[in-house]
Amino acid sequence: MKITILNGSPRMGGNTEIMADAFLEEAQKKGHDVVKINVGQMDVIGCMACESCFANDGVCVIEDDMTEVMTRLDETDLVVLASPIYWFDITAQLKAVIDRLYARAIKGFHIKESILLLDAMSDGVFNAATTWYKDVTDYVHWTDRGIICVPGMEAKGTMAEHPALEEVRDLAASL
Ligand SMILES: Cc1cc2nc3c(=O)[nH]c(=O)nc-3n(C[C@H](O)[C@H](O)[C@H](O)COP(=O)(O)O)c2cc1C
Protein backbone atom coordinates (compact mmCIF):
# COMPACT_ATOMS: atom_id res chain seq x y z
CA MET A 1 0.00 0.00 0.00
CA LYS A 2 0.97 3.64 -0.26
CA ILE A 3 2.14 5.06 3.04
CA THR A 4 2.98 8.70 3.65
CA ILE A 5 4.84 9.90 6.74
CA LEU A 6 4.24 13.55 7.57
CA ASN A 7 7.21 14.58 9.68
CA GLY A 8 6.11 17.67 11.59
CA SER A 9 9.51 18.40 13.12
CA PRO A 10 11.42 21.38 11.74
CA ARG A 11 14.68 19.89 13.07
CA MET A 12 16.25 17.65 10.44
CA GLY A 13 18.07 14.63 11.81
CA GLY A 14 16.22 15.11 15.09
CA ASN A 15 14.37 12.61 17.24
CA THR A 16 11.18 12.70 15.20
CA GLU A 17 12.97 12.20 11.91
CA ILE A 18 14.96 9.28 13.37
CA MET A 19 11.66 7.69 14.39
CA ALA A 20 10.12 8.45 10.98
CA ASP A 21 13.11 6.97 9.15
CA ALA A 22 13.01 3.77 11.23
CA PHE A 23 9.34 3.40 10.34
CA LEU A 24 10.03 4.11 6.67
CA GLU A 25 12.87 1.60 6.45
CA GLU A 26 10.83 -1.20 8.00
CA ALA A 27 7.68 -0.48 5.99
CA GLN A 28 9.73 -0.45 2.77
CA LYS A 29 11.14 -3.87 3.70
CA LYS A 30 7.54 -5.11 3.67
CA GLY A 31 7.21 -3.90 0.09
CA HIS A 32 5.10 -0.81 0.74
CA ASP A 33 5.48 2.38 -1.26
CA VAL A 34 6.59 4.73 1.52
CA VAL A 35 7.28 8.45 1.25
CA LYS A 36 8.38 10.76 4.06
CA ILE A 37 7.42 14.41 3.67
CA ASN A 38 9.22 16.85 5.95
CA VAL A 39 6.31 19.22 6.42
CA GLY A 40 8.19 20.92 9.27
CA GLN A 41 10.54 22.29 6.62
CA MET A 42 7.88 23.32 4.12
CA ASP A 43 6.01 26.44 3.34
CA VAL A 44 2.41 25.61 4.28
CA ILE A 45 0.17 28.26 5.82
CA GLY A 46 -3.05 27.59 7.73
CA CYS A 47 -6.49 27.36 6.14
CA MET A 48 -8.03 30.78 5.33
CA ALA A 49 -11.62 29.44 5.62
CA CYS A 50 -12.58 30.94 2.23
CA GLU A 51 -14.32 27.66 1.36
CA SER A 52 -13.48 28.08 -2.34
CA CYS A 53 -12.43 24.41 -2.23
CA PHE A 54 -16.04 23.43 -1.48
CA ALA A 55 -17.20 25.01 -4.74
CA ASN A 56 -14.15 24.01 -6.76
CA ASP A 57 -13.82 20.23 -6.40
CA GLY A 58 -11.38 20.47 -3.51
CA VAL A 59 -8.93 22.84 -5.17
CA CYS A 60 -7.39 25.22 -2.62
CA VAL A 61 -6.74 28.81 -3.70
CA ILE A 62 -3.55 29.08 -1.62
CA GLU A 63 -0.42 28.48 -3.69
CA ASP A 64 2.18 26.95 -1.41
CA ASP A 65 3.81 23.58 -0.67
CA MET A 66 0.48 22.04 0.36
CA THR A 67 -0.15 21.29 -3.32
CA GLU A 68 2.72 18.80 -3.24
CA VAL A 69 1.57 17.32 0.09
CA MET A 70 -2.04 16.99 -1.08
CA THR A 71 -1.03 15.33 -4.36
CA ARG A 72 0.64 12.54 -2.39
CA LEU A 73 -2.14 12.33 0.24
CA ASP A 74 -4.71 11.93 -2.53
CA GLU A 75 -3.11 8.58 -3.37
CA THR A 76 -2.13 7.59 0.19
CA ASP A 77 -3.73 4.58 1.89
CA LEU A 78 -2.17 5.06 5.32
CA VAL A 79 -0.85 8.32 6.76
CA VAL A 80 1.67 8.48 9.60
CA LEU A 81 1.59 11.69 11.62
CA ALA A 82 4.99 12.13 13.30
CA SER A 83 5.65 15.08 15.56
CA PRO A 84 7.63 16.27 18.53
CA ILE A 85 5.49 17.69 21.31
CA TYR A 86 5.58 21.47 21.27
CA TRP A 87 3.77 22.98 24.22
CA PHE A 88 1.80 19.77 24.90
CA ASP A 89 0.65 19.36 21.28
CA ILE A 90 1.80 18.62 17.74
CA THR A 91 3.88 21.27 15.98
CA ALA A 92 2.24 24.25 14.29
CA GLN A 93 3.75 23.12 10.99
CA LEU A 94 1.97 19.76 11.09
CA LYS A 95 -1.25 21.36 12.35
CA ALA A 96 -1.24 23.76 9.38
CA VAL A 97 -1.13 20.77 7.03
CA ILE A 98 -4.01 19.10 8.88
CA ASP A 99 -6.05 22.31 8.80
CA ARG A 100 -5.59 22.46 5.04
CA LEU A 101 -7.18 19.01 4.73
CA TYR A 102 -10.40 21.03 5.02
CA ALA A 103 -10.17 21.02 1.21
CA ARG A 104 -11.15 17.34 1.36
CA ALA A 105 -13.96 17.81 3.90
CA ILE A 106 -16.63 17.53 1.20
CA LYS A 107 -14.72 15.73 -1.54
CA GLY A 108 -13.56 12.98 0.84
CA PHE A 109 -10.23 11.29 1.53
CA HIS A 110 -8.35 8.51 -0.18
CA ILE A 111 -6.66 7.82 3.18
CA LYS A 112 -8.21 4.94 5.11
CA GLU A 113 -5.78 4.31 7.98
CA SER A 114 -3.43 6.27 10.22
CA ILE A 115 -0.69 6.06 12.81
CA LEU A 116 0.56 8.62 15.35
CA LEU A 117 4.23 8.86 16.39
CA LEU A 118 5.08 11.41 19.09
CA ASP A 119 8.20 12.25 21.06
CA ALA A 120 8.88 14.73 23.85
CA MET A 121 11.26 15.64 26.62
CA SER A 122 8.88 14.84 29.48
CA ASP A 123 6.40 12.13 30.30
CA GLY A 124 2.69 12.92 30.72
CA VAL A 125 2.65 15.53 27.95
CA PHE A 126 0.91 13.56 25.21
CA ASN A 127 -2.76 13.83 26.24
CA ALA A 128 -3.79 16.78 24.06
CA ALA A 129 -2.15 15.35 20.93
CA THR A 130 -3.47 11.81 21.39
CA THR A 131 -7.00 13.00 22.22
CA TRP A 132 -6.95 15.31 19.19
CA TYR A 133 -5.72 12.47 16.96
CA LYS A 134 -8.44 10.09 18.16
CA ASP A 135 -11.18 12.68 17.62
CA VAL A 136 -9.91 13.61 14.14
CA THR A 137 -9.47 10.03 12.94
CA ASP A 138 -12.91 9.06 14.29
CA TYR A 139 -14.42 11.99 12.45
CA VAL A 140 -12.81 11.23 9.09
CA HIS A 141 -13.21 7.45 9.54
CA TRP A 142 -9.53 6.58 9.38
CA THR A 143 -8.77 3.32 11.16
CA ASP A 144 -6.10 3.85 13.82
CA ARG A 145 -3.25 1.34 13.37
CA GLY A 146 -1.23 2.52 16.37
CA ILE A 147 -0.04 5.32 18.62
CA ILE A 148 3.51 5.49 19.97
CA CYS A 149 4.55 8.17 22.46
CA VAL A 150 8.22 8.44 23.39
CA PRO A 151 9.22 10.62 26.36
CA GLY A 152 12.78 11.23 27.55
CA MET A 153 14.05 12.98 24.41
CA GLU A 154 16.47 15.34 26.11
CA ALA A 155 18.67 16.22 23.15
CA LYS A 156 18.85 15.92 19.39
CA GLY A 157 19.59 12.30 18.52
CA THR A 158 18.55 10.76 21.85
CA MET A 159 16.06 8.69 19.89
CA ALA A 160 18.81 6.82 18.04
CA GLU A 161 19.65 4.79 21.17
CA HIS A 162 16.12 4.47 22.51
CA PRO A 163 14.37 1.08 22.81
CA ALA A 164 11.13 2.70 21.55
CA LEU A 165 12.64 2.60 18.07
CA GLU A 166 12.13 -1.16 18.14
CA GLU A 167 8.45 -0.58 18.92
CA VAL A 168 8.28 1.78 15.93
CA ARG A 169 9.94 -0.81 13.69
CA ASP A 170 7.59 -3.55 14.96
CA LEU A 171 4.56 -1.38 14.20
CA ALA A 172 5.80 -0.72 10.65
CA ALA A 173 6.58 -4.42 10.17
CA SER A 174 3.04 -5.31 11.25
CA LEU A 175 1.52 -3.51 8.25
C1 LIG B 1 9.16 24.92 20.83
C2 LIG B 1 9.34 23.65 21.62
C3 LIG B 1 8.36 23.27 22.52
C4 LIG B 1 8.50 22.10 23.25
N1 LIG B 1 7.51 21.75 24.12
C5 LIG B 1 7.62 20.62 24.85
C6 LIG B 1 6.61 20.24 25.77
O1 LIG B 1 5.59 20.90 25.94
N2 LIG B 1 6.80 19.10 26.51
C7 LIG B 1 7.92 18.32 26.36
O2 LIG B 1 8.04 17.32 27.04
N3 LIG B 1 8.87 18.63 25.44
C8 LIG B 1 8.76 19.76 24.69
N4 LIG B 1 9.73 20.09 23.78
C9 LIG B 1 10.85 19.14 23.55
C10 LIG B 1 10.66 18.31 22.26
O3 LIG B 1 9.36 17.74 22.18
C11 LIG B 1 11.67 17.15 22.23
O4 LIG B 1 12.98 17.59 22.46
C12 LIG B 1 11.60 16.42 20.89
O5 LIG B 1 12.32 15.20 20.97
C13 LIG B 1 12.20 17.26 19.76
O6 LIG B 1 12.07 16.55 18.55
P1 LIG B 1 13.05 16.82 17.31
O7 LIG B 1 14.41 16.29 17.67
O8 LIG B 1 12.43 16.12 16.16
O9 LIG B 1 13.09 18.29 17.13
C14 LIG B 1 9.65 21.26 23.07
C15 LIG B 1 10.63 21.67 22.15
C16 LIG B 1 10.49 22.84 21.45
C17 LIG B 1 11.57 23.26 20.46
The ligand as an ORCA input file, in Angstrom:
! r2SCAN-3c Opt
* xyz 0 1
  C       9.156     24.918     20.834
  C       9.341     23.651     21.622
  C       8.361     23.271     22.524
  C       8.497     22.098     23.254
  N       7.505     21.754     24.122
  C       7.619     20.616     24.848
  C       6.608     20.235     25.775
  O       5.587     20.895     25.940
  N       6.800     19.102     26.506
  C       7.919     18.325     26.362
  O       8.039     17.319     27.044
  N       8.871     18.629     25.440
  C       8.758     19.761     24.694
  N       9.734     20.091     23.783
  C      10.845     19.144     23.546
  C      10.659     18.315     22.263
  O       9.363     17.740     22.182
  C      11.669     17.145     22.230
  O      12.978     17.588     22.460
  C      11.596     16.423     20.889
  O      12.318     15.201     20.968
  C      12.202     17.257     19.763
  O      12.074     16.548     18.546
  P      13.054     16.817     17.309
  O      14.406     16.292     17.671
  O      12.433     16.120     16.158
  O      13.088     18.294     17.126
  C       9.649     21.262     23.071
  C      10.633     21.669     22.150
  C      10.488     22.842     21.446
  C      11.567     23.260     20.461
*
